[in-house]
Amino acid sequence: MVDNTPLIITSALFAVITGANDGASLIATNLSSKAMRPLVALGILVVAVVIGPFLLGTAVATTLARGLVGFDASGGAEALLLAVAIAIGVMIVLARLGLPSSVTQALTGSIIGIGIGRDLPVDAGVVGRVLLVLIVAPVAAGGFGLLFAM
């Protein structure tokens, strides 16, 4: 039987880093505008995190876990553990530098890098679509922001 304890612990740390990065950003917007009190904002965030996957699905998580790289291959579990650990490291460094970051981008990059480096099956089509979205999304959001600011 495979011991998944290291992966579970690393994933829990990843969840904490994600919460600190994304959750703090979401709450800060409401707090800085005085739209909500801290406990109300935190409560809404917790509820959204819990029910979000039920309402919106888990397609993004599935793409990251299974679509980019075939972690079912030999050595896949160890590679996934390393990918999550690398993403955590990248997020910590960027946070220390005070630079905006994306958990999805860090995890995507580490998964693709580990997949290629460990000679795991990498789905080039999925990788291409994901990288395209990672580039297009901020540009499109900026364009809509500009449009609606006028």
MDTraj code that builds the backbone (N, CA, C; nanometers):
import mdtraj as md
import numpy as np

residues = "MET VAL ASP ASN THR PRO LEU ILE ILE THR SER ALA LEU PHE ALA VAL ILE THR GLY ALA ASN ASP GLY ALA SER LEU ILE ALA THR ASN LEU SER SER LYS ALA MET ARG PRO LEU VAL ALA LEU GLY ILE LEU VAL VAL ALA VAL VAL ILE GLY PRO PHE LEU LEU GLY THR ALA VAL ALA THR THR LEU ALA ARG GLY LEU VAL GLY PHE ASP ALA SER GLY GLY ALA GLU ALA LEU LEU LEU ALA VAL ALA ILE ALA ILE GLY VAL MET ILE VAL LEU ALA ARG LEU GLY LEU PRO SER SER VAL THR GLN ALA LEU THR GLY SER ILE ILE GLY ILE GLY ILE GLY ARG ASP LEU PRO VAL ASP ALA GLY VAL VAL GLY ARG VAL LEU LEU VAL LEU ILE VAL ALA PRO VAL ALA ALA GLY GLY PHE GLY LEU LEU PHE ALA MET".split()
xyz = np.array([
    [0.0844, -0.1184, 0.0000],
    [0.0000, 0.0000, 0.0000],
    [0.0888, 0.1245, 0.0000],
    [0.0491, 0.2241, -0.0771],
    [0.1265, 0.3470, -0.0906],
    [0.0945, 0.4413, 0.0250],
    [0.1993, 0.5000, 0.0823],
    [0.1805, 0.5964, 0.1904],
    [0.1608, 0.7351, 0.1295],
    [0.0398, 0.7864, 0.1384],
    [0.0067, 0.9180, 0.0833],
    [0.0257, 1.0314, 0.1834],
    [0.0795, 1.0021, 0.3006],
    [0.0936, 1.1038, 0.4042],
    [0.1723, 1.2264, 0.3568],
    [0.2887, 1.2098, 0.2925],
    [0.3614, 1.3305, 0.2465],
    [0.2793, 1.4159, 0.1495],
    [0.2065, 1.3500, 0.0593],
    [0.1241, 1.4246, -0.0370],
    [0.0098, 1.4969, 0.0344],
    [-0.0509, 1.4320, 0.1318],
    [-0.1606, 1.4943, 0.2070],
    [-0.1091, 1.6149, 0.2857],
    [0.0051, 1.6002, 0.3519],
    [0.0627, 1.7118, 0.4286],
    [0.1010, 1.8269, 0.3364],
    [0.1642, 1.7955, 0.2242],
    [0.2033, 1.8997, 0.1284],
    [0.0802, 1.9677, 0.0700],
    [-0.0229, 1.8910, 0.0417],
    [-0.1470, 1.9488, -0.0111],
    [-0.2141, 2.0396, 0.0915],
    [-0.2085, 2.0009, 0.2185],
    [-0.2650, 2.0858, 0.3241],
    [-0.1877, 2.2182, 0.3327],
    [-0.0558, 2.2103, 0.3223],
    [0.0255, 2.3329, 0.3217],
    [-0.0083, 2.4179, 0.1999],
    [-0.0284, 2.3515, 0.0861],
    [-0.0667, 2.4227, -0.0352],
    [-0.2009, 2.4943, -0.0152],
    [-0.2944, 2.4300, 0.0524],
    [-0.4242, 2.4928, 0.0800],
    [-0.4065, 2.6171, 0.1676],
    [-0.3176, 2.6103, 0.2641],
    [-0.2912, 2.7271, 0.3502],
    [-0.2317, 2.8409, 0.2671],
    [-0.1350, 2.8090, 0.1822],
    [-0.0720, 2.9103, 0.0967],
    [-0.1758, 2.9711, 0.0025],
    [-0.2608, 2.8860, -0.0544],
    [-0.3663, 2.9341, -0.1433],
    [-0.4607, 3.0275, -0.0691],
    [-0.5000, 2.9878, 0.0505],
    [-0.5877, 3.0733, 0.1305],
    [-0.5240, 3.2061, 0.1637],
    [-0.3963, 3.2025, 0.1989],
    [-0.3262, 3.3265, 0.2320],
    [-0.3145, 3.4168, 0.1094],
    [-0.2933, 3.3561, -0.0068],
    [-0.2760, 3.4347, -0.1290],
    [-0.4098, 3.4834, -0.1841],
    [-0.4976, 3.3913, -0.2165],
    [-0.6237, 3.4269, -0.2817],
    [-0.7291, 3.4766, -0.1836],
    [-0.7426, 3.4081, -0.0720],
    [-0.8428, 3.4479, 0.0270],
    [-0.8169, 3.5875, 0.0815],
    [-0.6906, 3.6143, 0.1118],
    [-0.6570, 3.7464, 0.1649],
    [-0.6867, 3.8556, 0.0629],
    [-0.6595, 3.8272, -0.0630],
    [-0.6874, 3.9267, -0.1676],
    [-0.8366, 3.9549, -0.1800],
    [-0.9162, 3.8488, -0.1726],
    [-1.0609, 3.8662, -0.1842],
    [-1.1180, 3.9423, -0.0647],
    [-1.0717, 3.9083, 0.0528],
    [-1.1214, 3.9752, 0.1735],
    [-1.0737, 4.1207, 0.1783],
    [-0.9500, 4.1463, 0.1372],
    [-0.8932, 4.2815, 0.1440],
    [-0.9757, 4.3822, 0.0647],
    [-1.0286, 4.3400, -0.0475],
    [-1.1100, 4.4298, -0.1291],
    [-1.2312, 4.4787, -0.0513],
    [-1.2984, 4.3874, 0.0143],
    [-1.4167, 4.4248, 0.0914],
    [-1.3815, 4.5055, 0.2160],
    [-1.2719, 4.4718, 0.2789],
    [-1.2336, 4.5433, 0.4007],
    [-1.1850, 4.6843, 0.3713],
    [-1.1080, 4.7004, 0.2644],
    [-1.0556, 4.8330, 0.2334],
    [-1.1661, 4.9295, 0.1902],
    [-1.2725, 4.8753, 0.1323],
    [-1.3839, 4.9608, 0.0907],
    [-1.4873, 4.9771, 0.2020],
    [-1.4612, 4.9127, 0.3149],
    [-1.5521, 4.9150, 0.4310],
    [-1.6894, 4.8569, 0.3960],
    [-1.6945, 4.7721, 0.2938],
    [-1.8206, 4.7100, 0.2531],
    [-1.8657, 4.6033, 0.3521],
    [-1.7696, 4.5410, 0.4196],
    [-1.8021, 4.4336, 0.5147],
    [-1.7101, 4.4408, 0.6348],
    [-1.7589, 4.3835, 0.7415],
    [-1.6754, 4.3669, 0.8603],
    [-1.5886, 4.2434, 0.8393],
    [-1.4748, 4.2344, 0.9072],
    [-1.3827, 4.1213, 0.8847],
    [-1.4457, 3.9835, 0.9035],
    [-1.5207, 3.9625, 1.0088],
    [-1.5784, 3.8303, 1.0319],
    [-1.6831, 3.7942, 0.9270],
    [-1.7588, 3.8916, 0.8813],
    [-1.8583, 3.8655, 0.7769],
    [-1.7868, 3.8266, 0.6470],
    [-1.6823, 3.9006, 0.6107],
    [-1.6070, 3.8702, 0.4885],
    [-1.5435, 3.7320, 0.4973],
    [-1.4864, 3.6999, 0.6126],
    [-1.4256, 3.5687, 0.6310],
    [-1.5307, 3.4580, 0.6237],
    [-1.6453, 3.4808, 0.6834],
    [-1.7539, 3.3825, 0.6790],
    [-1.8015, 3.3569, 0.5378],
    [-1.8184, 3.4621, 0.4612],
    [-1.8616, 3.4463, 0.3223],
    [-1.7562, 3.3709, 0.2421],
    [-1.6300, 3.4017, 0.2652],
    [-1.5227, 3.3321, 0.1948],
    [-1.5231, 3.1829, 0.2280],
    [-1.5378, 3.1497, 0.3547],
    [-1.5401, 3.0083, 0.3955],
    [-1.6575, 2.9361, 0.3303],
    [-1.7746, 2.9961, 0.3337],
    [-1.8921, 2.9341, 0.2723],
    [-1.8699, 2.9164, 0.1216],
    [-1.8139, 3.0174, 0.0569],
    [-1.7901, 3.0091, -0.0877],
    [-1.6909, 2.8984, -0.1211],
    [-1.5868, 2.8846, -0.0399],
    [-1.4867, 2.7798, -0.0648],
    [-1.5483, 2.6412, -0.0483],
    [-1.6370, 2.6273, 0.0473],
    [-1.6985, 2.4969, 0.0725],
    [-1.8025, 2.4628, -0.0340],
    [-1.8886, 2.5573, -0.0693],
    [-1.9960, 2.5244, -0.1639],
    [-1.9588, 2.5511, -0.3095],
    [-1.8523, 2.6264, -0.3337],
    [-1.8109, 2.6583, -0.4703],
    [-1.7956, 2.5371, -0.5598],
    [-1.7220, 2.4352, -0.5168],
    [-1.7070, 2.3169, -0.6030],
    [-1.8391, 2.2468, -0.6330],
    [-1.9328, 2.2512, -0.5395],
    [-2.0627, 2.1879, -0.5639],
    [-2.1437, 2.2665, -0.6668],
    [-2.1324, 2.3980, -0.6626],
    [-2.2083, 2.4822, -0.7548],
    [-2.1416, 2.4963, -0.8915],
    [-2.0100, 2.5118, -0.8921],
    [-1.9386, 2.5413, -1.0163],
    [-1.8601, 2.4232, -1.0726],
    [-1.8488, 2.3169, -0.9950],
    [-1.7763, 2.1993, -1.0419],
    [-1.6280, 2.2047, -1.0085],
    [-1.5605, 2.0991, -1.0494],
    [-1.4179, 2.0854, -1.0191],
    [-1.3352, 2.0664, -1.1459],
    [-1.3814, 2.1222, -1.2554],
    [-1.3134, 2.1023, -1.3840],
    [-1.1701, 2.1555, -1.3823],
    [-1.1472, 2.2689, -1.3183],
    [-1.0115, 2.3243, -1.3143],
    [-0.9196, 2.2317, -1.2353],
    [-0.9657, 2.1872, -1.1200],
    [-0.8852, 2.0956, -1.0388],
    [-0.8582, 1.9660, -1.1138],
    [-0.9571, 1.9169, -1.1849],
    [-0.9398, 1.7938, -1.2619],
    [-0.8376, 1.8137, -1.3730],
    [-0.8418, 1.9275, -1.4404],
    [-0.7442, 1.9559, -1.5453],
    [-0.6036, 1.9579, -1.4874],
    [-0.5867, 2.0239, -1.3727],
    [-0.4542, 2.0309, -1.3117],
    [-0.4068, 1.8941, -1.2638],
    [-0.4965, 1.8165, -1.2054],
    [-0.4577, 1.6882, -1.1470],
    [-0.4412, 1.5766, -1.2505],
    [-0.5209, 1.5817, -1.3568],
    [-0.5209, 1.4695, -1.4505],
    [-0.5019, 1.5082, -1.5967],
    [-0.5326, 1.6318, -1.6324],
    [-0.5335, 1.6679, -1.7736],
    [-0.3984, 1.7038, -1.8316],
    [-0.3140, 1.7698, -1.7554],
    [-0.1858, 1.8159, -1.8080],
    [-0.0841, 1.7026, -1.8202],
    [-0.0726, 1.6269, -1.7124],
    [0.0308, 1.5237, -1.7029],
    [-0.0330, 1.3952, -1.6514],
    [0.0104, 1.2825, -1.7046],
    [-0.0382, 1.1531, -1.6585],
    [0.0362, 1.1093, -1.5330],
    [-0.0162, 1.1473, -1.4175],
    [0.0488, 1.1106, -1.2919],
    [0.0216, 0.9662, -1.2518],
    [-0.0580, 0.8943, -1.3315],
    [-0.0847, 0.7535, -1.3039],
    [0.0339, 0.6663, -1.3432],
    [0.1260, 0.7216, -1.4215],
    [0.2427, 0.6458, -1.4655],
    [0.3367, 0.6202, -1.3475],
    [0.4318, 0.5347, -1.3691],
    [0.5298, 0.5026, -1.2651],
    [0.6031, 0.6297, -1.2209],
    [0.6096, 0.6506, -1.0906],
    [0.6750, 0.7703, -1.0363],
    [0.5853, 0.8922, -1.0365],
    [0.4607, 0.8756, -1.0767],
    [0.3690, 0.9886, -1.0869],
    [0.3335, 1.0513, -0.9534],
    [0.3124, 0.9691, -0.8514],
    [0.2754, 1.0228, -0.7196],
    [0.3882, 1.1085, -0.6628],
    [0.5120, 1.0612, -0.6768],
    [0.6268, 1.1387, -0.6301],
    [0.6402, 1.2691, -0.7096],
    [0.6155, 1.2617, -0.8394],
    [0.6241, 1.3811, -0.9238],
    [0.5178, 1.4829, -0.8850],
    [0.3973, 1.4354, -0.8559],
    [0.2907, 1.5263, -0.8134],
    [0.3272, 1.5938, -0.6817],
    [0.3820, 1.5182, -0.5888],
    [0.4275, 1.5748, -0.4618],
    [0.5306, 1.6842, -0.4858],
    [0.6268, 1.6591, -0.5733],
    [0.7281, 1.7595, -0.6043],
    [0.6679, 1.8827, -0.6713],
    [0.5717, 1.8617, -0.7610],
    [0.5076, 1.9742, -0.8292],
    [0.4367, 2.0653, -0.7295],
    [0.3646, 2.0059, -0.6354],
    [0.2945, 2.0864, -0.5340],
    [0.3957, 2.1581, -0.4458],
    [0.5040, 2.0895, -0.4064],
    [0.6069, 2.1516, -0.3225],
    [0.6740, 2.2684, -0.3954],
    [0.7007, 2.2523, -0.5234],
    [0.7612, 2.3603, -0.6023],
    [0.6667, 2.4792, -0.6105],
    [0.5384, 2.4541, -0.6348],
    [0.4403, 2.5631, -0.6410],
    [0.4353, 2.6376, -0.5075],
    [0.4414, 2.5643, -0.3966],
    [0.4436, 2.6281, -0.2647],
    [0.5653, 2.7182, -0.2532],
    [0.6811, 2.6672, -0.2922],
    [0.8037, 2.7472, -0.2863],
    [0.7951, 2.8739, -0.3693],
    [0.7429, 2.8619, -0.4896],
    [0.7276, 2.9796, -0.5768],
    [0.6343, 3.0823, -0.5119],
    [0.5236, 3.0348, -0.4571],
    [0.4272, 3.1261, -0.3938],
    [0.4883, 3.1962, -0.2729],
    [0.5664, 3.1244, -0.1937],
    [0.6312, 3.1849, -0.0764],
    [0.7310, 3.2914, -0.1195],
    [0.8120, 3.2616, -0.2205],
    [0.9105, 3.3586, -0.2687],
    [0.8407, 3.4839, -0.3218],
    [0.7381, 3.4657, -0.4032],
    [0.6669, 3.5814, -0.4586],
    [0.5996, 3.6631, -0.3487],
    [0.5422, 3.5962, -0.2494],
    [0.4796, 3.6680, -0.1381],
    [0.5835, 3.7481, -0.0605],
    [0.7001, 3.6885, -0.0369],
    [0.8081, 3.7586, 0.0351],
    [0.8559, 3.8813, -0.0413],
    [0.8515, 3.8714, -0.1741],
    [0.8930, 3.9845, -0.2572],
    [0.7819, 4.0869, -0.2764],
    [0.6625, 4.0544, -0.2254],
    [0.5488, 4.1445, -0.2387],
    [0.4956, 4.1531, -0.3809],
    [0.5146, 4.0478, -0.4572],
    [0.4711, 4.0474, -0.5966],
    [0.3384, 3.9728, -0.6107],
    [0.2493, 4.0237, -0.6934],
    [0.1236, 3.9521, -0.7167],
    [0.1534, 3.8182, -0.7825],
    [0.0737, 3.7208, -0.7474],
    [0.1002, 3.5873, -0.7979],
    [-0.0297, 3.5123, -0.8199],
    [-0.0187, 3.4058, -0.8941],
    [-0.1328, 3.3194, -0.9203],
    [-0.0971, 3.1777, -0.8793],
    [-0.1757, 3.1224, -0.7901],
    [-0.1551, 2.9841, -0.7480],
    [-0.1693, 2.8921, -0.8679],
    [-0.2659, 2.9188, -0.9524],
    [-0.2889, 2.8355, -1.0701],
    [-0.1680, 2.8385, -1.1629],
    [-0.1112, 2.9556, -1.1844],
    [0.0055, 2.9648, -1.2718],
    [0.1253, 2.8906, -1.2118],
    [0.1478, 2.9071, -1.0826],
    [0.2597, 2.8387, -1.0185],
    [0.2427, 2.6875, -1.0266],
    [0.1227, 2.6400, -0.9974],
    [0.0975, 2.4960, -1.0001],
    [0.1033, 2.4418, -1.1430],
    [0.0475, 2.5155, -1.2379],
    [0.0523, 2.4730, -1.3780],
    [0.1965, 2.4598, -1.4247],
    [0.2768, 2.5610, -1.3966],
    [0.4172, 2.5571, -1.4378],
    [0.4927, 2.4413, -1.3751],
    [0.4719, 2.4206, -1.2460],
    [0.5448, 2.3127, -1.1795],
    [0.4990, 2.1753, -1.2288],
    [0.3706, 2.1595, -1.2548],
    [0.3200, 2.0317, -1.3063],
    [0.3780, 2.0022, -1.4451],
    [0.3773, 2.1020, -1.5321],
    [0.4311, 2.0817, -1.6672],
    [0.5812, 2.0528, -1.6606],
    [0.6533, 2.1307, -1.5803],
    [0.7978, 2.1102, -1.5685],
    [0.8327, 1.9728, -1.5150],
    [0.7638, 1.9308, -1.4090],
    [0.7879, 1.7980, -1.3517],
    [0.7518, 1.6897, -1.4527],
    [0.6391, 1.7092, -1.5222],
    [0.5975, 1.6095, -1.6207],
    [0.7013, 1.5901, -1.7301],
    [0.7522, 1.6996, -1.7825],
    [0.8546, 1.6914, -1.8870],
    [0.9846, 1.6354, -1.8298],
    [1.0247, 1.6886, -1.7138],
    [1.1513, 1.6456, -1.6534],
    [1.1533, 1.5001, -1.6118],
    [1.0399, 1.4474, -1.5693],
    [1.0315, 1.3068, -1.5270],
    [0.9852, 1.2150, -1.6401],
    [0.9745, 1.2688, -1.7599],
    [0.9346, 1.1916, -1.8775],
    [0.7993, 1.1222, -1.8582],
    [0.7069, 1.1955, -1.7955],
    [0.5701, 1.1472, -1.7798],
    [0.4901, 1.1881, -1.9031],
    [0.3782, 1.1223, -1.9292],
    [0.2969, 1.1626, -2.0447],
    [0.2380, 1.3028, -2.0241],
    [0.2731, 1.3940, -2.1123],
    [0.2251, 1.5322, -2.1062],
    [0.1342, 1.5545, -2.2257],
    [0.0117, 1.6017, -2.2015],
    [-0.0846, 1.6265, -2.3089],
    [-0.0618, 1.7673, -2.3641],
    [0.0069, 1.7758, -2.4764],
    [0.0446, 1.9042, -2.5347],
    [-0.0775, 1.9900, -2.5684],
    [-0.1866, 1.9283, -2.6101],
    [-0.3079, 2.0039, -2.6424],
    [-0.3659, 2.0723, -2.5200],
    [-0.3748, 1.9987, -2.4104],
    [-0.4270, 2.0565, -2.2859],
    [-0.3313, 2.1640, -2.2361],
    [-0.2006, 2.1356, -2.2401],
    [-0.1012, 2.2335, -2.1964],
    [-0.1160, 2.3623, -2.2782],
    [-0.1302, 2.3498, -2.4094],
    [-0.1451, 2.4681, -2.4951],
    [-0.2684, 2.5496, -2.4607],
    [-0.3814, 2.4812, -2.4403],
    [-0.5051, 2.5526, -2.4058],
    [-0.4918, 2.6230, -2.2710],
    [-0.4340, 2.5539, -2.1728],
    [-0.4193, 2.6134, -2.0394],
    [-0.3263, 2.7340, -2.0451],
    [-0.2131, 2.7218, -2.1142],
    [-0.1203, 2.8348, -2.1238],
    [-0.1831, 2.9525, -2.1981],
    [-0.2613, 2.9239, -2.3007],
    [-0.3305, 3.0308, -2.3735],
    [-0.4264, 3.1057, -2.2805],
    [-0.5019, 3.0318, -2.2013],
    [-0.5958, 3.0949, -2.1084],
    [-0.5206, 3.1768, -2.0031],
    [-0.4079, 3.1249, -1.9550],
    [-0.3304, 3.1983, -1.8548],
    [-0.2764, 3.3297, -1.9092],
    [-0.2566, 3.3371, -2.0396],
    [-0.2093, 3.4612, -2.1017],
    [-0.3274, 3.5523, -2.1356],
    [-0.4328, 3.4948, -2.1919],
    [-0.5465, 3.5738, -2.2401],
    [-0.6308, 3.6312, -2.1254],
    [-0.6483, 3.5567, -2.0178],
    [-0.7384, 3.5997, -1.9099],
    [-0.7039, 3.7374, -1.8531],
    [-0.5786, 3.7650, -1.8148],
    [-0.5510, 3.8988, -1.7600],
    [-0.5648, 4.0096, -1.8651],
    [-0.5311, 3.9778, -1.9890],
    [-0.5447, 4.0776, -2.0957],
    [-0.6926, 4.1086, -2.1192],
    [-0.7763, 4.0061, -2.1248],
    [-0.9205, 4.0263, -2.1441],
    [-0.9805, 4.1020, -2.0255],
    [-0.9432, 4.0646, -1.9051],
    [-0.9947, 4.1330, -1.7862],
    [-0.9529, 4.2790, -1.7871],
    [-0.8289, 4.3051, -1.8251],
    [-0.7836, 4.4449, -1.8351],
    [-0.8625, 4.5220, -1.9382],
    [-0.8914, 4.4590, -2.0518],
    [-0.9704, 4.5242, -2.1554],
    [-1.1117, 4.5562, -2.1073],
    [-1.1745, 4.4613, -2.0392],
    [-1.3083, 4.4867, -1.9853],
    [-1.3038, 4.5940, -1.8767],
    [-1.1980, 4.5923, -1.7962],
    [-1.1840, 4.6969, -1.6940],
    [-1.1760, 4.8347, -1.7579],
    [-1.0982, 4.8450, -1.8624],
    [-1.0850, 4.9715, -1.9348],
    [-1.2193, 5.0113, -1.9968],
    [-1.2876, 4.9169, -2.0570],
    [-1.4157, 4.9429, -2.1206],
    [-1.5179, 4.9940, -2.0199],
    [-1.5272, 4.9282, -1.9061],
    [-1.6266, 4.9669, -1.8078],
    [-1.5869, 5.0906, -1.7275],
    [-1.4613, 5.1295, -1.7334],
    [-1.4158, 5.2504, -1.6639],
    [-1.4535, 5.3753, -1.7425],
    [-1.4865, 5.3586, -1.8692],
    [-1.5170, 5.4749, -1.9545],
    [-1.6578, 5.5211, -1.9354],
])
top = md.Topology()
chain = top.add_chain()
for i, resn in enumerate(residues, 1):
    res = top.add_residue(resn, chain, resSeq=i)
    for name in ("N", "CA", "C"):
        top.add_atom(name, md.element.get_by_symbol(name[0]), res)
traj = md.Trajectory(xyz[None], top)
